[in-house]
Amino acid sequence: MISVVKVFNTIRDLCNEDQRGFVTPEVFNSFAEVAQEAVYERMRDAYLNTARLKRSNIDLGGVDSEARAIKDSLSDYLDEVVIDTTGDNSFDRSVFKKPSDLDRIVSIETFDGDGDDIVGGYSCDLVFDIDKVSMLQRSNLSSPTEEYPVAIVMNDIEVIPTPTSSIKLVYYRRPSSRYVTKVGRTSPGDLDRGTPPRYAVSTANQAIGLYILDSSNTRDFDLPKEYYKDLVDEISSMMGVRLRDPLISNYAAQQQAKA
């Protein structure tokens, strides 16, 4: 994770506007989530581009592999969850709600029961084109069965044939934020799902740029530490546009071009 306090202080020092009160926690927070999403998207794009490096025999492979390094970073966003059905729809399919932080699905398995009473455990074929479902169901060779189920990924996840009471979903989640300090039963660094990164203050004096951190409500960025510079560059670019400061915008653009 990346410290939101460190990033905030870096941006304020870089912009050199703290004495005029432009770089406030409110302004910083308005950019924090968008910047984090932008860095995350670049992480995914970089992983997709590693295929080109492999084809060109440029990737070193092994521990020095660029693809391995990026995949290791993205592994922080891999999650596994068991979801219970919301019932059957009019097409006799078991319906399951997607997680709110779902990014991309890795795999789906039928999962009925728990412990030694698990029934199923069959991997689903993923179908994203609804037109293919009717073709599969009409086929004498590929019609879905209990051992070979099909998961239709649309607004919800629908599994055929029924009945399937639960599924085990492995997926990449979207980034959210991390706890800075112990709050309730959570520990520093624990994931706070659905909450964006933020710099919270308990006392603020905008005239002199003094802010007292409220650590219990502050949330760190949900990004690997090696992306600290990318995050600073992204926020400084947004900040330069807001302050109409071409020096800051040009600095951020140059840094991003070097990446």
C-alpha positions in Angstrom: 0.0 0.0 0.0 1.0 3.6 -0.5 0.8 6.1 2.4 -1.8 8.8 1.7 0.0 11.1 4.1 3.2 10.8 2.1 1.5 11.4 -1.2 -0.4 14.4 0.2 2.8 16.0 1.6 4.6 15.4 -1.7 1.9 17.0 -3.8 1.7 20.0 -1.5 5.5 20.5 -1.6 5.6 20.0 -5.3 2.8 22.5 -6.0 4.3 24.9 -3.5 0.9 26.4 -2.9 0.3 25.4 0.7 0.6 28.9 2.0 -2.1 30.1 -0.3 -4.4 27.2 0.7 -5.0 25.7 -2.8 -3.8 22.2 -2.0 -6.3 21.3 0.7 -7.3 17.8 1.9 -10.7 18.4 0.1 -9.0 19.1 -3.2 -6.5 16.3 -2.8 -9.3 13.8 -1.9 -11.3 14.8 -5.0 -8.4 13.6 -7.1 -7.2 10.6 -5.1 -9.7 8.0 -6.2 -9.5 9.0 -9.9 -5.7 8.9 -9.8 -5.7 5.5 -8.2 -8.0 4.1 -10.8 -5.8 5.5 -13.6 -2.6 3.9 -12.1 -4.5 0.6 -11.8 -5.6 0.7 -15.4 -2.0 1.3 -16.5 -0.9 -1.7 -14.4 -3.3 -3.9 -16.3 -2.3 -2.4 -19.7 1.4 -3.0 -18.8 0.6 -6.6 -18.2 -1.2 -7.0 -21.5 1.8 -5.4 -23.2 4.2 -8.0 -21.8 2.9 -10.4 -24.4 4.6 -8.3 -27.0 7.8 -8.5 -25.0 7.6 -12.3 -25.0 7.0 -12.5 -28.7 10.0 -10.2 -29.3 12.2 -12.2 -26.9 12.8 -9.0 -25.0 11.4 -10.2 -21.6 14.3 -11.7 -19.5 12.2 -14.4 -17.9 12.6 -16.0 -14.5 12.8 -13.7 -11.5 13.7 -10.8 -13.9 10.6 -11.2 -16.0 8.6 -8.1 -16.5 5.4 -10.1 -16.9 6.1 -11.9 -13.7 6.7 -8.7 -11.8 3.5 -7.1 -13.0 1.5 -10.3 -12.4 2.9 -10.4 -8.8 1.6 -6.8 -8.3 -1.8 -7.7 -9.7 -2.0 -10.7 -7.4 -2.9 -8.3 -4.5 -6.2 -7.8 -6.3 -7.1 -11.5 -6.7 -10.0 -12.5 -4.5 -12.1 -15.6 -3.9 -15.7 -15.6 -2.6 -18.6 -18.0 -2.3 -21.9 -16.4 -3.4 -25.3 -17.8 -2.6 -28.0 -17.7 -5.2 -30.8 -15.0 -5.3 -33.1 -17.6 -6.8 -34.1 -18.9 -10.2 -35.2 -16.7 -13.1 -37.8 -17.3 -15.7 -35.3 -19.1 -17.9 -34.6 -21.8 -15.2 -31.2 -20.4 -14.4 -29.6 -19.9 -10.9 -28.9 -16.2 -10.5 -26.0 -14.7 -8.5 -25.1 -11.1 -7.8 -21.7 -9.9 -8.9 -19.4 -8.5 -6.1 -19.6 -4.7 -6.1 -15.8 -4.4 -6.6 -15.6 -6.9 -9.5 -13.2 -6.1 -12.2 -12.6 -9.3 -14.2 -13.7 -12.9 -13.6 -11.0 -15.5 -13.5 -13.1 -18.6 -12.9 -16.5 -19.8 -11.5 -17.3 -23.2 -9.9 -20.5 -24.6 -8.7 -20.3 -24.9 -4.9 -23.1 -26.5 -3.0 -22.7 -27.1 0.7 -19.6 -26.7 2.9 -17.0 -28.8 4.6 -17.3 -32.5 3.9 -20.8 -31.9 2.4 -19.6 -30.1 -0.7 -21.7 -31.1 -3.7 -20.5 -30.1 -7.1 -17.2 -28.3 -7.4 -17.5 -28.3 -11.1 -15.8 -25.6 -13.2 -18.2 -23.5 -15.3 -17.6 -22.6 -18.9 -17.9 -18.8 -19.1 -20.2 -17.4 -21.7 -20.5 -13.6 -22.4 -22.6 -13.9 -25.6 -26.2 -14.7 -24.8 -26.8 -15.9 -28.3 -24.5 -18.8 -27.7 -26.5 -20.1 -24.8 -29.5 -21.2 -26.9 -27.1 -22.9 -29.3 -25.4 -24.8 -26.4 -28.7 -25.9 -24.9 -30.0 -27.2 -28.3 -26.8 -29.2 -28.9 -26.8 -32.9 -28.2 -23.0 -32.8 -27.6 -22.4 -29.5 -25.6 -25.7 -29.1 -23.7 -24.9 -28.0 -20.1 -25.0 -30.7 -17.4 -24.3 -30.8 -13.7 -20.8 -31.9 -14.3 -20.3 -29.4 -17.2 -22.2 -26.3 -16.1 -22.3 -23.0 -18.0 -22.1 -19.5 -16.4 -23.6 -16.7 -18.3 -22.0 -13.4 -17.4 -24.3 -10.4 -17.9 -25.6 -7.9 -15.4 -25.8 -10.9 -13.0 -24.2 -14.3 -13.2 -26.6 -17.0 -14.3 -25.7 -20.7 -14.1 -27.3 -23.5 -15.9 -28.5 -26.2 -15.4 -30.3 -25.6 -12.1 -30.4 -26.1 -9.2 -27.1 -24.6 -8.1 -27.3 -22.9 -4.7 -23.8 -21.4 -4.5 -20.8 -20.6 -6.7 -17.2 -20.0 -5.9 -16.0 -17.0 -7.8 -12.3 -16.1 -8.3 -11.9 -12.6 -9.7 -9.8 -9.5 -9.8 -11.3 -6.7 -7.7 -11.1 -3.0 -8.2 -8.8 -1.0 -5.9 -10.3 0.6 -2.8 -8.3 1.7 0.3 -6.4 0.5 3.3 -6.7 1.3 7.0 -4.0 3.5 8.4 -4.5 2.6 12.0 -6.4 0.0 14.1 -10.1 0.6 13.9 -12.3 -1.8 15.7 -11.2 -5.3 14.8 -9.2 -4.1 11.8 -5.4 -3.7 11.7 -3.3 -1.2 9.8 -3.0 -2.3 6.2 -6.3 -4.2 6.2 -8.6 -3.7 3.2 -11.5 -1.3 3.5 -13.8 -2.4 0.7 -15.8 0.3 -1.1 -14.0 3.2 0.6 -11.8 5.4 -1.6 -8.4 6.7 -0.3 -8.7 9.9 1.7 -6.7 12.3 3.8 -9.0 13.1 6.8 -8.3 15.9 9.3 -9.5 16.6 12.8 -8.3 20.2 12.9 -7.6 22.5 9.9 -6.2 26.0 9.6 -6.3 26.8 5.9 -4.7 30.2 6.4 -1.4 28.8 7.5 -1.8 25.4 5.9 -1.9 23.4 9.2 -3.8 20.1 9.2 -4.0 17.7 12.1 -4.5 14.2 10.8 -7.5 12.1 11.8 -5.9 8.7 11.4 -9.0 6.7 12.3 -10.8 8.1 9.2 -7.8 8.4 6.9 -7.4 5.6 4.3 -4.2 4.8 2.5 -4.0 4.0 -1.2 -4.7 0.4 -2.3 -1.7 0.3 -4.7 1.7 -1.5 -4.5 4.5 0.7 -3.1 6.5 0.6 -6.4 3.7 2.7 -8.0 4.3 5.6 -5.7 5.9 7.8 -8.3 3.2 7.0 -10.9 0.6 8.0 -8.4 2.3 11.3 -7.6 2.7 12.1 -11.3 -1.0 11.4 -11.9 -2.2 13.6 -9.1 0.2 16.4 -9.9 -1.0 16.4 -13.5 -4.6 16.8 -12.2 -3.5 19.5 -9.7 -1.6 21.4 -12.3 -4.8 21.6 -14.5 -6.9 22.8 -11.6 -4.4 25.5 -10.5 -3.9 26.5 -14.1 -0.2 26.1 -13.5 1.6 25.0 -16.7 4.9 24.3 -14.8 3.2 21.6 -12.7 1.3 20.2 -15.7 4.4 20.1 -17.8 6.4 18.5 -15.0 3.8 15.7 -14.6 3.6 15.2 -18.4 7.4 14.8 -18.6 7.5 12.4 -15.8 4.7 10.2 -17.3 6.5 10.3 -20.7 9.6 8.9 -19.1 7.7 6.0 -17.4 
